[in-house]
Amino acid sequence: MKKNLETICIHGGWKATKGEPQQLPIYQSTTFRYETSDQMAKLFDLEDTGYFYTRLANPTNDAVAKKIAALEGGVGAVLTSSGQAANFYAIFNICQAGDHFITSNNIYGGTFNLFGVTLKKLGIECTFIDQDWDDERIEAEFRPNTKCFFGETISNPGCRIFDIERFARIAHKHGVPLIVDNTFATPINCRPFEWGADIVTHSTTKYMDGHATQVGGCVVDSGNFDWEAQHDKFTCLTEPDESYHGLTYTTAFGNMAYTTKIVVQLMRDLGSIPAPQNSFLLNIGLETLALRMRQHCANAQKVAEWLEKNEKVGWISYAGLPSNQDHALAQKYLPGGTCGVIAFGLKGSREEAIRFMDNLDFISIVTHVADARTCVLHPASHTHRQLSEEQLREAGISPDLVRLSVGIENVDDIIADLQQAMDKM
């Protein structure tokens, strides 16, 4: 039976049978017992399925991963210990020293640093492109060793909309998958696989959790990218892995090759798993995701309209506004609403923006975004402070940019708090 997203949020991933708990249980165990040595050996050789060590797989973690895969319409998913880990694994699963990939330049500051600094230390080079460039200019950045294209459905913190269909076409033309971070939109508002994306990542710390109770991430595979059609480009999947006695992932696991490799190779060697307790908390958040996203978007739309008319606001970026440069893209990819995050700038200096935030009452200044509480951040001073002035400009982060994450409180109270803080400037 095909289920709608609201139903999957509640019932996906775990189905209790006779005498089992209705709520997904926490399998808080590092290891799992078997009766014979041969049973265990088959698990280590990937000849059988089952649980034997939580670093590789755990029933609680797997149930939540299955729910997220179902929400995104993917064939499989892997939970990670953070959104940063998810993006790292998504890239590192198909890139190695000497390889190259392309990304939009307006991505989250932590991801920008991961791609431009840390992966470079591993010998993986990244080219940052402006998503407003024409196709010819973007395609000129592809190289023989380019392995993927990356972008965010809704950029953090600039709130630009990524033209998924366009960039999927460009990526596929050059024989590589498109990876999309769908954290801000969530599958409730956009399912990138339906527009040609091949792999989706999430920081589940954000809307999926919704209550700031756990840090986590997820990598979801559509199962649609034909790795064998690009055999020589993706030998990590299409040729034998000597650490598993010559097993070839595409041969042994078909359209689950990419996901399986993350689990049995990267998780085996690097870890970065979530604790089962964290996955349990994430699952509780997922149950109300569809309800919360509707309220986040409704509140954010009203706040954005209020900000747009406010004489102390110099500019605003929220694709739900008809005046926004990405409004048409938002109508295409996110017709039910974008998210609760708004980027705007106050008239005046960086100091004015900081003073405004210090004057807020219940709206919190936190290094977080996308949960039930309204919160605010100044990226140039906080999340993106590791970037140079030039890098800030390239990433579309102006000194006056304020990132406002609109929660699910009463919208009149949210606007009143913003108003009283501006009145004190």
TIGUVEX-446008 format. One line per field, with one value per residue (C-alpha): x, y, z; residue number from 1. Coordinates in pm, whole numbers, plus 50000, padded with zeros to 5 digits. Each point is the difference from the previous one (the first is absolute). Layout:
<pts>
px = X / ... $
py = Y / ... $
pz = Z / ... $
palum = NUM / ... $
</pts>
This chain:
<pts>
px = 50000 / 50141 / 50001 / 50003 / 50284 / 49799 / 49934 / 50362 / 50110 / 49805 / 50022 / 50311 / 50295 / 49847 / 49694 / 49921 / 49878 / 49825 / 50128 / 50257 / 50015 / 49795 / 50279 / 50336 / 50218 / 50355 / 50241 / 50264 / 50259 / 50342 / 49986 / 49762 / 50029 / 50012 / 49994 / 50285 / 50327 / 49889 / 49698 / 50229 / 50249 / 49729 / 49903 / 50359 / 50030 / 49671 / 49852 / 49712 / 49811 / 49958 / 50135 / 50328 / 50155 / 49827 / 50277 / 49884 / 49629 / 49746 / 49625 / 49896 / 50226 / 49891 / 49629 / 50040 / 50219 / 49728 / 49742 / 50211 / 50068 / 49625 / 49932 / 50256 / 49898 / 50344 / 50108 / 50213 / 50142 / 50275 / 49987 / 50313 / 50108 / 49951 / 49903 / 50367 / 50077 / 49719 / 50143 / 50351 / 49888 / 49791 / 50309 / 50269 / 49802 / 50079 / 50301 / 50358 / 50337 / 50043 / 49628 / 49798 / 49640 / 49790 / 49773 / 49787 / 50186 / 49710 / 49991 / 50017 / 50326 / 50098 / 49952 / 50190 / 50294 / 49971 / 50010 / 50251 / 50247 / 49968 / 49932 / 50284 / 50232 / 49884 / 50087 / 49642 / 49959 / 49677 / 49897 / 49744 / 49766 / 49734 / 49662 / 49903 / 50272 / 49877 / 50032 / 50305 / 50199 / 49907 / 50074 / 50345 / 50086 / 49952 / 50316 / 50071 / 50041 / 49679 / 49788 / 49688 / 49810 / 49867 / 49746 / 49741 / 49628 / 49976 / 50338 / 50107 / 49996 / 49927 / 49672 / 50067 / 49807 / 50208 / 49875 / 50011 / 49874 / 50248 / 50301 / 49899 / 50000 / 50345 / 50141 / 49859 / 50129 / 50348 / 49935 / 49987 / 49728 / 49832 / 50011 / 49748 / 49992 / 49626 / 50022 / 49802 / 49727 / 49959 / 49819 / 49672 / 50058 / 50235 / 50111 / 50313 / 49993 / 49683 / 50201 / 50300 / 50226 / 50178 / 50103 / 49850 / 50157 / 49851 / 50103 / 49732 / 50094 / 49774 / 49634 / 49993 / 50079 / 49824 / 50072 / 50381 / 50036 / 50246 / 50276 / 49982 / 50012 / 49881 / 50107 / 49722 / 50056 / 49740 / 50135 / 49967 / 50358 / 50154 / 50348 / 50084 / 49928 / 50294 / 50202 / 50346 / 49906 / 49861 / 50227 / 49953 / 49653 / 50042 / 50323 / 50099 / 50055 / 50297 / 49897 / 49699 / 50180 / 49942 / 49628 / 49866 / 49724 / 49804 / 50004 / 49910 / 49751 / 49862 / 49832 / 50095 / 50372 / 50060 / 49816 / 50155 / 50350 / 49941 / 49901 / 50247 / 50303 / 49973 / 49811 / 50226 / 50312 / 49889 / 49700 / 49787 / 49687 / 49716 / 49923 / 49677 / 49863 / 50053 / 49821 / 49711 / 49972 / 50026 / 49715 / 49776 / 50076 / 49928 / 49651 / 49894 / 50218 / 49714 / 49797 / 50291 / 50117 / 49658 / 50008 / 50363 / 49920 / 49676 / 50171 / 50306 / 49787 / 49825 / 50328 / 50163 / 49712 / 50031 / 50378 / 49965 / 49787 / 50214 / 50190 / 50297 / 50057 / 50233 / 49936 / 49845 / 50051 / 49702 / 49885 / 49639 / 49984 / 49893 / 50277 / 50274 / 50236 / 49937 / 49623 / 49936 / 50238 / 49829 / 49661 / 50143 / 50186 / 49830 / 49641 / 49883 / 50250 / 50376 / 50106 / 50001 / 50338 / 50023 / 50312 / 49983 / 50216 / 49934 / 50084 / 50325 / 50320 / 50090 / 49986 / 49638 / 49910 / 50171 / 49826 / 49664 / 50060 / 50113 / 49668 / 49782 / 49787 / 49895 / 50159 / 50328 / 50353 / 50126 / 50230 / 49707 / 49711 / 49676 / 49840 / 49676 / 50143 / 50064 / 50372 / 50240 / 50365 / 50248 / 50192 / 50293 / 50071 / 49901 / 49962 / 50204 / 50260 / 50274 / 49955 / 50194 / 49820 / 50048 / 49860 / 49705 / 49921 / 50036 / 49762 / 49748 / 50047 / 49985 / 50118 / 49645 / 49834 / 49781 / 49873 / 49660 / 49856 / 49629 / 49857 / 49649 / 49909 / 49712 / 50105 / 49869 / 50238 / 50292 / 49931 / 49953 / 50343 / 50163 / 49825 / 50105 / 50361 / 50004 / 49842 / 50304 / 50255 $
py = 50000 / 50338 / 50247 / 50378 / 50188 / 50083 / 49628 / 49904 / 50251 / 49795 / 49642 / 49983 / 49780 / 49805 / 49776 / 49831 / 49640 / 49795 / 50092 / 50254 / 50364 / 50247 / 50257 / 49923 / 49854 / 50108 / 49715 / 50139 / 49732 / 50007 / 49640 / 49714 / 49630 / 49702 / 49627 / 49891 / 50140 / 49935 / 50227 / 50284 / 49930 / 50030 / 50340 / 50125 / 49869 / 50173 / 49660 / 50043 / 50289 / 50073 / 50199 / 49933 / 50336 / 50336 / 50189 / 49823 / 49959 / 50024 / 49925 / 50338 / 50190 / 49790 / 50050 / 50378 / 49986 / 49799 / 50263 / 50282 / 49797 / 49949 / 50372 / 50090 / 49719 / 49837 / 49637 / 50028 / 50236 / 50013 / 50203 / 50183 / 50178 / 50349 / 50182 / 50077 / 49627 / 49933 / 50246 / 49866 / 49640 / 50090 / 50145 / 49770 / 49691 / 50072 / 50234 / 49927 / 50176 / 50148 / 50043 / 50318 / 50111 / 50313 / 50181 / 50310 / 50269 / 50112 / 49688 / 49991 / 50139 / 49675 / 49809 / 50269 / 49949 / 49619 / 50005 / 50278 / 49930 / 49659 / 49789 / 50182 / 49857 / 49655 / 50077 / 50064 / 50332 / 50199 / 50275 / 50253 / 50134 / 50270 / 49840 / 50309 / 49928 / 49878 / 49632 / 50054 / 50164 / 49730 / 49715 / 50146 / 49909 / 49626 / 49791 / 49636 / 49929 / 50181 / 49758 / 50191 / 50329 / 50129 / 50263 / 50086 / 50007 / 50319 / 50151 / 50067 / 50286 / 50191 / 49816 / 49967 / 49727 / 49739 / 49919 / 49622 / 49896 / 50225 / 49887 / 49634 / 50034 / 50159 / 49739 / 49708 / 50146 / 49963 / 49654 / 50089 / 49995 / 50307 / 50010 / 50233 / 50104 / 50013 / 50106 / 50325 / 49882 / 49648 / 49739 / 50153 / 50306 / 49861 / 49654 / 50059 / 49650 / 50095 / 50273 / 49789 / 50011 / 49673 / 50030 / 50207 / 50099 / 50145 / 50152 / 49824 / 50237 / 50257 / 49969 / 49620 / 50004 / 50331 / 50031 / 50043 / 49671 / 49807 / 50055 / 49778 / 49965 / 49775 / 49896 / 49875 / 49827 / 50017 / 49680 / 50166 / 50086 / 49738 / 49952 / 49727 / 50233 / 50204 / 49692 / 50152 / 50317 / 49819 / 49700 / 50025 / 49856 / 49811 / 49807 / 49757 / 50124 / 49803 / 50066 / 49774 / 49722 / 50159 / 50074 / 50252 / 50223 / 50056 / 49629 / 49882 / 50271 / 50158 / 50335 / 49973 / 50009 / 50360 / 49968 / 49663 / 50133 / 50284 / 49751 / 49717 / 50208 / 50358 / 49920 / 49699 / 50216 / 50345 / 49953 / 50318 / 49808 / 50149 / 49851 / 49797 / 50241 / 50288 / 49811 / 49936 / 50374 / 50076 / 49760 / 50182 / 50323 / 49844 / 49903 / 50368 / 50121 / 50052 / 50197 / 50215 / 50087 / 50139 / 50225 / 50106 / 50104 / 50178 / 50198 / 50079 / 50128 / 50249 / 50108 / 50042 / 50216 / 50212 / 50036 / 50096 / 50299 / 50102 / 50325 / 49878 / 49699 / 50059 / 49675 / 49657 / 49657 / 49768 / 49816 / 50001 / 50372 / 50081 / 50263 / 49741 / 49909 / 49628 / 50020 / 49817 / 49720 / 49976 / 49968 / 49720 / 49798 / 50105 / 50094 / 49910 / 50233 / 50033 / 49990 / 50217 / 50163 / 50362 / 50197 / 50377 / 50304 / 50300 / 50348 / 50101 / 49827 / 49652 / 50147 / 50101 / 49642 / 49873 / 50264 / 49894 / 49637 / 50094 / 50183 / 49695 / 49851 / 49637 / 49962 / 49827 / 50066 / 49647 / 49816 / 49804 / 50027 / 49826 / 49886 / 50084 / 50315 / 50320 / 50075 / 50241 / 50004 / 50241 / 49772 / 50235 / 50006 / 49641 / 49705 / 50154 / 50187 / 49763 / 50138 / 50295 / 50314 / 49884 / 49654 / 50159 / 50203 / 49691 / 49809 / 50285 / 50082 / 50375 / 50156 / 50105 / 49662 / 49875 / 49640 / 49973 / 49654 / 50046 / 49751 / 49876 / 50246 / 50240 / 50212 / 50323 / 49946 / 49939 / 50325 / 50192 / 49886 / 50103 / 50338 / 50081 / 49905 / 50229 / 50280 / 49994 / 50032 $
pz = 50000 / 49897 / 50288 / 50009 / 50168 / 50312 / 50053 / 49931 / 50266 / 50256 / 49873 / 49781 / 50093 / 50291 / 50008 / 50327 / 49990 / 50271 / 50343 / 49875 / 50113 / 49797 / 50028 / 49840 / 50278 / 50082 / 49931 / 50233 / 49940 / 49839 / 49887 / 49913 / 50084 / 49762 / 50060 / 49773 / 49873 / 49642 / 50042 / 50104 / 49720 / 49735 / 50134 / 49980 / 49641 / 49903 / 49907 / 50244 / 50157 / 50367 / 50289 / 50173 / 50093 / 50030 / 49820 / 49684 / 50064 / 50280 / 49985 / 50141 / 49764 / 49702 / 50067 / 50000 / 49688 / 49825 / 50096 / 49855 / 49684 / 49960 / 50052 / 49731 / 49765 / 50012 / 49998 / 50312 / 50259 / 50261 / 50319 / 50111 / 50317 / 49847 / 49684 / 49941 / 50016 / 49751 / 49747 / 50053 / 49948 / 49696 / 49829 / 50138 / 49900 / 49632 / 50020 / 50095 / 49981 / 49653 / 49938 / 49953 / 50051 / 49946 / 50242 / 50017 / 50193 / 50222 / 50217 / 50381 / 50141 / 50170 / 49676 / 49809 / 50235 / 49985 / 49620 / 49947 / 50281 / 50165 / 49690 / 49827 / 50266 / 49892 / 49638 / 49886 / 49820 / 49988 / 49758 / 50128 / 49733 / 50003 / 49930 / 49800 / 49742 / 49662 / 49904 / 49783 / 50277 / 50252 / 49760 / 49938 / 50361 / 49943 / 49969 / 49912 / 50374 / 50108 / 50204 / 50108 / 50019 / 50336 / 50106 / 50267 / 49917 / 50207 / 50076 / 50356 / 50091 / 49678 / 49927 / 49626 / 49814 / 49814 / 49649 / 50052 / 49658 / 49821 / 50201 / 49980 / 49621 / 50004 / 50239 / 49802 / 49674 / 50151 / 50143 / 50369 / 50269 / 50148 / 50380 / 50168 / 50365 / 50068 / 50365 / 49985 / 49765 / 50145 / 49789 / 50117 / 49780 / 49731 / 49887 / 49789 / 49847 / 49815 / 49825 / 49902 / 50307 / 50076 / 50365 / 50280 / 50330 / 50317 / 50325 / 50202 / 50283 / 49836 / 49898 / 50008 / 50371 / 50054 / 50372 / 50023 / 50187 / 49783 / 49744 / 49694 / 49625 / 49721 / 49649 / 49771 / 49665 / 49723 / 49845 / 49660 / 49908 / 49770 / 50144 / 49752 / 49707 / 50136 / 50096 / 49963 / 50190 / 50304 / 50042 / 50376 / 49938 / 49673 / 50066 / 50277 / 50356 / 50130 / 50361 / 49932 / 49812 / 49661 / 50037 / 49745 / 50138 / 49679 / 49922 / 50349 / 50101 / 49681 / 50065 / 50369 / 49914 / 50108 / 50332 / 50080 / 49943 / 50246 / 50268 / 49948 / 49905 / 50133 / 50319 / 50055 / 49976 / 50116 / 50229 / 50029 / 50091 / 50204 / 50340 / 49999 / 50262 / 49756 / 49723 / 50236 / 50070 / 49628 / 49930 / 50245 / 49816 / 49663 / 50114 / 50004 / 49712 / 49754 / 50254 / 50110 / 49650 / 49913 / 50307 / 49945 / 49644 / 50090 / 50276 / 49788 / 49714 / 50231 / 50160 / 49658 / 49878 / 50317 / 49960 / 49634 / 50099 / 50298 / 49946 / 50206 / 49775 / 49708 / 49816 / 50045 / 49844 / 50029 / 49692 / 50115 / 49915 / 49641 / 49985 / 50069 / 49713 / 50063 / 50041 / 49672 / 50100 / 50337 / 49830 / 49788 / 50263 / 50326 / 49919 / 50351 / 50167 / 50026 / 50365 / 50311 / 49939 / 49885 / 49912 / 50028 / 50058 / 50218 / 49884 / 50162 / 50106 / 50124 / 50350 / 49943 / 49913 / 50314 / 50214 / 49855 / 50097 / 50351 / 50050 / 49928 / 50278 / 49946 / 49655 / 50076 / 49874 / 49941 / 49763 / 49872 / 49762 / 49905 / 50321 / 50177 / 50160 / 49808 / 49999 / 49836 / 49893 / 49841 / 49757 / 49934 / 50374 / 50080 / 49760 / 49716 / 50205 / 49875 / 49647 / 49865 / 49882 / 49641 / 50079 / 50179 / 49689 / 49776 / 50226 / 49994 / 50369 / 50049 / 50331 / 50086 / 49929 / 50282 / 49986 / 50165 / 50058 / 50058 / 50246 / 50068 / 50276 / 49945 / 49704 / 50159 / 50292 / 49763 / 49813 / 50325 / 50125 / 49674 / 50016 / 50357 / 49922 / 49697 / 50201 / 50233 / 49719 $
palum = 1 / 2 / 3 / 4 / 5 / 6 / 7 / 8 / 9 / 10 / 11 / 12 / 13 / 14 / 15 / 16 / 17 / 18 / 19 / 20 / 21 / 22 / 23 / 24 / 25 / 26 / 27 / 28 / 29 / 30 / 31 / 32 / 33 / 34 / 35 / 36 / 37 / 38 / 39 / 40 / 41 / 42 / 43 / 44 / 45 / 46 / 47 / 48 / 49 / 50 / 51 / 52 / 53 / 54 / 55 / 56 / 57 / 58 / 59 / 60 / 61 / 62 / 63 / 64 / 65 / 66 / 67 / 68 / 69 / 70 / 71 / 72 / 73 / 74 / 75 / 76 / 77 / 78 / 79 / 80 / 81 / 82 / 83 / 84 / 85 / 86 / 87 / 88 / 89 / 90 / 91 / 92 / 93 / 94 / 95 / 96 / 97 / 98 / 99 / 100 / 101 / 102 / 103 / 104 / 105 / 106 / 107 / 108 / 109 / 110 / 111 / 112 / 113 / 114 / 115 / 116 / 117 / 118 / 119 / 120 / 121 / 122 / 123 / 124 / 125 / 126 / 127 / 128 / 129 / 130 / 131 / 132 / 133 / 134 / 135 / 136 / 137 / 138 / 139 / 140 / 141 / 142 / 143 / 144 / 145 / 146 / 147 / 148 / 149 / 150 / 151 / 152 / 153 / 154 / 155 / 156 / 157 / 158 / 159 / 160 / 161 / 162 / 163 / 164 / 165 / 166 / 167 / 168 / 169 / 170 / 171 / 172 / 173 / 174 / 175 / 176 / 177 / 178 / 179 / 180 / 181 / 182 / 183 / 184 / 185 / 186 / 187 / 188 / 189 / 190 / 191 / 192 / 193 / 194 / 195 / 196 / 197 / 198 / 199 / 200 / 201 / 202 / 203 / 204 / 205 / 206 / 207 / 208 / 209 / 210 / 211 / 212 / 213 / 214 / 215 / 216 / 217 / 218 / 219 / 220 / 221 / 222 / 223 / 224 / 225 / 226 / 227 / 228 / 229 / 230 / 231 / 232 / 233 / 234 / 235 / 236 / 237 / 238 / 239 / 240 / 241 / 242 / 243 / 244 / 245 / 246 / 247 / 248 / 249 / 250 / 251 / 252 / 253 / 254 / 255 / 256 / 257 / 258 / 259 / 260 / 261 / 262 / 263 / 264 / 265 / 266 / 267 / 268 / 269 / 270 / 271 / 272 / 273 / 274 / 275 / 276 / 277 / 278 / 279 / 280 / 281 / 282 / 283 / 284 / 285 / 286 / 287 / 288 / 289 / 290 / 291 / 292 / 293 / 294 / 295 / 296 / 297 / 298 / 299 / 300 / 301 / 302 / 303 / 304 / 305 / 306 / 307 / 308 / 309 / 310 / 311 / 312 / 313 / 314 / 315 / 316 / 317 / 318 / 319 / 320 / 321 / 322 / 323 / 324 / 325 / 326 / 327 / 328 / 329 / 330 / 331 / 332 / 333 / 334 / 335 / 336 / 337 / 338 / 339 / 340 / 341 / 342 / 343 / 344 / 345 / 346 / 347 / 348 / 349 / 350 / 351 / 352 / 353 / 354 / 355 / 356 / 357 / 358 / 359 / 360 / 361 / 362 / 363 / 364 / 365 / 366 / 367 / 368 / 369 / 370 / 371 / 372 / 373 / 374 / 375 / 376 / 377 / 378 / 379 / 380 / 381 / 382 / 383 / 384 / 385 / 386 / 387 / 388 / 389 / 390 / 391 / 392 / 393 / 394 / 395 / 396 / 397 / 398 / 399 / 400 / 401 / 402 / 403 / 404 / 405 / 406 / 407 / 408 / 409 / 410 / 411 / 412 / 413 / 414 / 415 / 416 / 417 / 418 / 419 / 420 / 421 / 422 / 423 / 424 / 425 $
</pts>
